[in-house]
Amino acid sequence: MAKLAKRIKANRDLVDPDKHYGLDEAIKLVKQAAPARFDETVELALNLGVDPRHADQMVRGVIRLPKGTGKSVRVAVFARGDKAAEAEAAGADLVGAEDLAEKVQNGEIDFDRCIATPDMMAVVGRLGKVLGPRGLMPNPKLGTVTPNVKQAIEDAKGGQIEFRVEKAGIIHAGVGKVSFSEADLTENVRAFVDAVVRARPSGAKGTYLNKVAISSTMGPGIRIAVASLSAG
């Protein structure tokens, strides 16, 4: 433990906490300053000029990261008949209807993404109090209530992530792993920021993207100059 603490302190000394780094330099630093021996997640935090307590300032969306997340995603699908068979063939980890709903109701939630066909929403709707707080409730706006379960499963396992602004106006997201190349991390970061910018709500006034920071799971936070996030 002492060795890890020493390594964390040494890596934090690589970063000037008051400096706003260009994106390229920030990504180099986040890879250099990752202290753990496991493949840490690279996390992005965006501070937005919104107040999500107002409905017209809520920011929410979905983006399939071009280089994936580096994570293994377990997908549950609520479907019957042919659609259930399609989901199983597409690689869903859990497939069911009332039986799956009963498991969820009993607290057996061994999945990271939940998809449902439209005809199953009468069943899934009763699970809102269980799935909602975990951010797992299927939503047609996010493509998780759909008759095209094959595409939804491929998207979920291929690097698609959902984002939603928190009460403090901050969005957090994992945008890859420390083992990713600098180029791949840069592409993922820019794609994610672009998705958040495109999701700007009608009620947002003034500066929308206030602050951005990046870090690895156990590494120091690194401030990014907002202007450096634009491609080109």
C-alpha positions in Angstrom: 0.0 0.0 0.0 2.9 2.4 0.9 4.5 1.7 -2.5 1.2 2.6 -4.3 0.7 5.8 -2.2 4.3 6.8 -3.1 3.6 6.1 -6.8 0.4 8.1 -6.7 2.2 11.1 -5.1 5.0 10.9 -7.7 2.5 10.9 -10.6 0.5 13.8 -9.2 3.7 15.8 -9.2 3.7 15.4 -13.0 0.6 17.6 -13.3 0.3 21.3 -12.6 -3.2 21.6 -11.0 -3.6 25.2 -12.0 -2.7 24.7 -15.7 -5.1 24.2 -18.5 -3.4 21.7 -20.9 -4.1 21.2 -24.6 -6.0 18.0 -25.3 -3.0 16.2 -26.8 -0.7 17.0 -23.9 -3.4 16.1 -21.4 -3.9 12.7 -22.9 -0.1 12.0 -22.8 -0.1 13.1 -19.1 -3.1 10.9 -18.2 -1.3 7.9 -19.5 2.0 8.8 -17.8 0.3 9.6 -14.5 -1.8 6.4 -14.1 -0.4 4.8 -11.0 -2.2 1.4 -10.8 -1.0 -1.9 -12.2 -4.4 -2.6 -13.8 -5.7 -1.1 -17.0 -7.4 2.1 -15.5 -10.4 3.7 -17.1 -9.8 7.2 -18.6 -12.6 9.4 -17.3 -13.8 12.7 -18.6 -15.7 15.3 -16.6 -17.5 18.2 -18.2 -18.9 21.2 -16.2 -21.8 22.7 -18.1 -23.5 26.0 -17.9 -26.9 24.4 -17.2 -29.3 24.0 -14.2 -30.8 20.5 -14.7 -33.5 21.2 -12.1 -35.2 23.0 -15.1 -36.6 20.6 -17.7 -35.4 22.8 -20.6 -31.8 22.6 -19.3 -31.6 18.8 -19.0 -28.7 17.3 -21.0 -29.0 13.6 -21.9 -28.0 11.5 -24.9 -26.1 8.5 -26.2 -23.0 8.2 -28.2 -21.1 5.2 -29.7 -17.5 5.9 -29.1 -15.5 5.4 -32.3 -12.8 3.4 -30.6 -15.0 1.6 -28.0 -14.8 1.8 -24.2 -12.5 -1.1 -23.6 -15.1 -2.5 -21.2 -17.0 -5.8 -21.4 -20.7 -4.9 -21.3 -23.4 -7.3 -20.1 -26.7 -6.7 -21.9 -30.2 -7.8 -20.8 -33.0 -7.8 -23.3 -36.8 -8.0 -22.5 -38.3 -9.7 -25.5 -40.6 -12.6 -26.5 -40.7 -15.1 -29.4 -38.7 -14.3 -32.5 -37.3 -11.1 -30.9 -36.0 -13.1 -28.0 -34.3 -15.6 -30.4 -32.8 -12.6 -32.3 -31.5 -11.2 -29.1 -29.9 -14.5 -28.1 -28.3 -14.8 -31.5 -26.9 -11.3 -31.3 -25.1 -12.1 -28.1 -27.4 -10.8 -25.3 -26.3 -12.0 -21.9 -29.8 -12.2 -20.5 -33.1 -12.6 -22.4 -36.5 -13.0 -21.0 -40.0 -11.5 -20.2 -41.9 -11.9 -17.0 -39.2 -14.3 -15.7 -36.5 -11.7 -16.2 -38.7 -9.0 -14.6 -39.1 -11.2 -11.5 -35.3 -11.6 -11.2 -34.8 -7.9 -11.5 -37.6 -7.3 -8.9 -35.7 -9.6 -6.6 -32.5 -7.6 -7.0 -30.8 -9.9 -9.5 -29.4 -7.1 -11.7 -26.3 -8.7 -13.3 -26.1 -6.5 -16.4 -24.9 -3.0 -17.5 -27.4 -2.2 -20.2 -31.1 -3.0 -20.5 -33.0 -3.2 -23.9 -36.6 -3.8 -24.5 -38.9 -4.3 -27.5 -41.9 -1.9 -27.5 -44.4 -4.6 -26.7 -42.5 -5.4 -23.4 -42.8 -1.9 -21.9 -46.0 -2.9 -20.0 -43.8 -5.4 -18.1 -40.6 -3.3 -17.9 -42.6 -0.2 -16.8 -43.3 -1.8 -13.5 -39.5 -2.0 -12.8 -39.0 1.8 -13.0 -38.2 2.1 -9.2 -35.6 -0.6 -9.5 -34.0 0.2 -12.9 -34.5 4.0 -12.9 -32.1 4.9 -10.0 -29.4 2.7 -11.6 -29.7 4.4 -15.0 -30.8 1.2 -16.6 -34.4 1.9 -17.5 -35.0 1.4 -21.3 -35.8 4.6 -23.1 -36.9 5.0 -26.8 -34.9 8.3 -27.0 -31.7 6.5 -26.2 -32.4 3.6 -28.6 -33.0 1.0 -25.8 -36.7 0.6 -26.5 -36.6 -0.7 -30.1 -37.8 -3.6 -32.3 -34.2 -3.7 -33.7 -32.7 -5.6 -30.8 -29.8 -6.9 -32.9 -28.5 -3.3 -33.6 -29.1 -2.2 -30.1 -27.1 -5.1 -28.7 -24.3 -4.4 -31.2 -24.2 -0.8 -30.2 -24.2 -1.5 -26.5 -21.3 -4.0 -26.8 -19.5 -1.9 -29.4 -18.8 1.2 -27.3 -22.1 3.0 -26.9 -22.5 5.0 -23.7 -25.3 7.0 -22.3 -24.7 10.4 -20.6 -26.8 12.5 -18.3 -26.0 15.7 -16.5 -26.0 15.5 -12.7 -27.5 18.0 -10.3 -24.4 20.1 -10.1 -24.3 20.5 -13.9 -21.5 17.9 -14.4 -21.3 15.0 -16.9 -18.9 12.1 -16.2 -18.0 9.4 -18.7 -15.5 6.7 -19.2 -13.9 7.3 -22.7 -11.5 4.4 -22.9 -8.6 2.7 -21.1 -5.1 3.8 -20.3 -3.8 1.1 -22.6 -5.5 2.8 -25.6 -3.3 4.7 -27.9 -3.2 8.5 -27.6 -4.8 8.8 -31.0 -7.7 6.6 -30.0 -8.3 8.4 -26.8 -8.2 11.7 -28.6 -10.8 10.5 -31.1 -13.1 9.2 -28.3 -12.8 12.4 -26.3 -13.6 14.6 -29.2 -16.6 12.4 -30.2 -18.0 12.5 -26.7 -17.6 16.2 -26.3 -19.2 16.8 -29.7 -22.2 14.6 -28.7 -22.6 16.7 -25.5 -22.4 19.9 -27.4 -25.0 18.7 -29.9 -27.3 17.9 -27.0 -27.2 21.5 -25.8 -30.8 22.2 -24.5 -32.9 25.1 -25.5 -32.8 26.6 -22.0 -29.0 26.8 -21.8 -27.8 30.5 -21.9 -24.4 31.9 -22.0 -21.3 29.7 -21.9 -22.3 26.1 -22.3 -19.0 24.2 -21.9 -17.4 25.8 -18.8 -14.7 23.4 -17.7 -13.3 20.0 -18.8 -11.0 17.7 -16.9 -9.6 14.2 -17.6 -8.1 11.6 -15.3 -7.5 7.9 -15.0 -9.3 5.9 -12.3 -6.6 6.5 -9.7 -4.6 9.3 -11.3 -4.7 13.0 -10.8 -7.2 15.3 -12.5 -5.9 17.2 -15.5 -7.6 20.4 -16.7 -8.1 20.7 -20.4 -8.3 24.0 -22.3 -11.7 24.0 -23.9 -10.5 25.5 -27.1 -8.2 22.5 -27.7 -11.2 20.1 -27.9 -12.2 21.2 -31.4 -10.8 19.0 -34.2 -8.5 20.6 -36.7 
